[in-house]
Amino acid sequence: MVTRHLPGVITVQLALPPMCMHALCMATKTISVDLEAYEILRRARQTAKESFSQVIKRGRWKRSPKTCGDILASSAEIPAAPASVLKKLEVAQSSDAPPDSAWDE
């Protein structure tokens, strides 16, 4: 069921009407999504009969990349490594060399 309420907004019923299964009823919830979100859900369906509820439940959407500001803000919460750890890392990196043969580990 697709109903247009406002320009650019579509209301979509996400589940089948309430059905009883083992004496328990499955509830539904109607939400409003804009046209862009509706198109994303529609394209994500594997079949024409797949419900938006099924799409959402299996959905794994690409998250927006972190910005440099986000990384800097979160790095303030990370404690600095002790000097002894930094020294060990420097020694390990300076002694790291590629293998003699690409076939050796």
N, C-alpha and C positions, 0 to 999 in steps of 0.2 A: 504494500500500500504506500503510495507516494502522494503527498499533498503539498501544494505550494501555499505558504502562509504569507511570507514577506518576500520582496524582491531579493533574489540571491540566496534564499534560505529554503531548504526542503525538509519536511518532517518525514521521517522514515520509521515505520514500526519494525522493530528489530527481531521479533520472534513470532512464532505461530500463535494463534489465539490460545488461551489457557487450555491445557489438555491434562486430564487426570491419568496418572500412572502410578499404580500401587497406592492409590488413595491420596496421593500428593499432587497438588496442582502446580504447574509451572507458571510463574507470573511473567508478564511482559512489561516493558517500559518504553514509552515513546519519547524519542529525543529529536532535537532539531540540529541539523548539520548544514553548513553552507554548501554551495554547489561544488566547490573544489574538493571538500571532504567526501561528498557523495560520489563524485567521479573516481576518487581514489578507491573507495570501497567497491564501487561497481567494477572497476578494472581488476581488482584483486580477486574477484570471484573466479573459481575454477570452472564452474558450470553455471548456466543461467538459472538453475533451480537452487543453487547454494544461497542460503540466507545471509543477510548481513551479520547476524549473530555468529554464524559459523566462520565468516571471514574474520571478524574481530577476534574470536577465540583462538584462531590459528595464526593470526597476524604477527609478523615481526617486521616492524617498520624501521627504516633507516632514521636514526636520530640525527638532529642537526649537529654539525661539528662544533667542538668547543672553540671559543674564541681565545685569543691570547690573554685577554683580560680575565676570562674564567680560569685559565691555567695559573696565571699569576696570583689570583685571589686564593685559589686552593693550595698553592705552594706555600703560602704563609702558615698554613696549619701543619705542614710536614716539618718535623724536627730536623735540624742539620745533622749530617753524619759526623761522627767523631773524627778527629784528625788521624787517629791510628787506622781507621777504616779507609780514609782517603789515601793514605800512604800505601796501604796494601793494594788498593786498586791501581794506583800509579805504577807500582812495581810490576803487577800482573800485566798491565797494558803494555809496558815498555818491553817486556820479555815475550810478548805474543808475536809469533811469526807464522807466516803461511807454511803449510807442509811442503816437503820436497816434491811430492807428487800429488796431483789432484785426486789420485785414487787412494791415498793414505788418509787415515783419519787424524 
